Amino acid sequence: MNLTITGHHLDVTPAIRGYVEEKMDRVTRHFDQVIDVSVILSVDKLEQKAEANVHVPGKDIYVESIDADMYAALDALADKLDRQILKHKEKSGNVHRESGGVKGQSIEAE
């Protein structure tokens, strides 16, 4: 997994970088096929914004979170991203299991 952390109007300190890496490890624990993660941290007056763009096979997942505290925004971002990854994993795994695929469907002749 490639992790890119960018700061807009914000210096990315080693503490923030470590916190983001820790939160993004949670994503790979649930879904190990993550190709690339891009995290953008920005500050606009009193709003702390965290955005993540996750590239997985077959889909790009975009999540953003805004809060007064950067660490709270990162926590909310990780929760949202976790839900989206689990949803994608569930959808991608159920393609042929419910109906049994083409081979599992029975053809009734009248």
C-alpha positions, 0 to 999 in steps of 0.5 A, spaced: 500 500 500 502 506 497 500 512 502 501 519 500 500 525 506 499 532 503 498 538 507 494 544 505 496 550 509 498 545 514 505 542 516 505 535 516 508 534 523 511 527 525 506 526 530 500 527 525 504 523 520 504 517 525 497 518 527 494 518 519 499 511 518 496 508 524 489 510 522 490 507 515 493 501 517 486 499 520 483 499 513 488 494 510 486 490 516 479 489 513 481 489 506 488 487 504 487 489 496 488 496 497 493 499 492 494 506 493 491 511 499 492 519 498 490 523 504 490 531 504 489 535 510 487 542 510 486 548 514 481 553 513 480 558 518 477 554 524 475 548 520 480 542 520 479 538 513 481 531 512 480 527 505 482 520 503 482 517 496 483 510 496 484 506 490 482 499 490 481 494 485 475 496 481 473 502 484 476 509 487 473 510 494 473 518 496 471 520 504 472 527 507 471 529 514 471 536 517 471 538 524 474 543 529 480 538 531 485 535 526 485 529 530 477 528 531 477 529 523 482 524 522 478 519 527 471 520 523 475 519 516 477 513 519 470 511 521 467 513 514 473 509 510 472 503 514 465 503 513 466 504 505 471 499 505 467 493 508 461 495 504 465 495 498 468 488 500 461 485 501 459 487 495 465 485 491 464 478 494 457 476 493 457 477 486 456 469 484 455 466 491 447 468 492 445 465 485 450 460 485 453 463 478 450 461 471 452 454 473 448 454 479 442 456 476 437 451 475 433 451 468 426 448 468 423 445 462 416 445 461 
